[in-house]
């Protein structure tokens, strides 16, 4: 994990909201690995404990895909919107 690079960006943008976006479901992608490391970097640069890392992606699922194109398109549109504008739907967690 590139702590030095993440800390550099956190210092450059001290008021920015941190959003982790992934196409995989919450339990299928890198979120579980990245979240504690990003939080450690945030603490190292003096960010408050109540500063959240927002997750924007698919909800936890036993399946890697919905199996329905229409549902996939809705989920994809939602996670992109959440990543770019902040949390708006039920697939976003802090």
N, C-alpha and C positions, 0 to 999 in steps of 0.2 A: 504494500500500500504506500503510495507516495505522500507521506505525511507532510514533507516540506512543501510540496506543490499545492496541496490542499490548504495548508496553513497560510501560504502566501496569498492565495485568492481570498481566503476568509478575511485576511488583514486588509486587502485592497477594497473589499466591499463589506464593511462591518455591519451595515444595516440590511444586507440582502437576506431574503428568506432562502434557506437551503432546501431544495427539492430533489429527491432521488426518483428518477423515472425509469421504469423497466417494462418491457413488453411481457415478460414472463409473469406468472402468478406470484403473489407475495411470497409463498413458500417454495417457489421453484427457481427463483433468480438469485442475484447477488445481494439483495436487500439485507438478509440476515448476517451476511459477512461484512457488508459495508457500514451499516448503521452504527455499530459501536466504534468503529475506527473513525468515522466522520465526527461522531460525538466527542471522541478523545481529542481530535484536532481542534474542534470548536472550544473545548475547555482550555487547551494549550494556548489559544490566542485570546483568552479572556471573555469568550462569549458566555452569556448568562446560562445557568442550568435550565431555565424555562424556555430558552430558544429551542424550538423543535426542528427536527429534520422531517420534512413532509415526504411521505411516500405517495407517489402517483403511479398507479399501475393496476393490474388486475387483482381481484380479491384472491385470498387463498383458495386453492383448488386441488383436488386429487388428480385432475386431468391436465395435461399441458395445453389443451385447446378446448374450446367450447364444442366444436363439432358442427356448429351452425354458422354459416357465413354471415348472416344478418346480425347475429349476436356478437360475432367477432368484430364486425365493422363498428357497432355501437360502442363496444369496449375500447377499441382502438381510438376512436374519435374522442372518447371521454378521457383516456389517459393522456393523450396529446394536449387536450384543452387544460387538464389539471397541471401538466408539466409547464405549460406556457403562461397560465394565468393564475395559478394557485388552486387550492382545493375547492371543488364544487360538487363532486358526486360522492356516492357511497364507496367508491373504490379508492378513495384517498384516506390515508390514516397517518396519524402522528405518533 
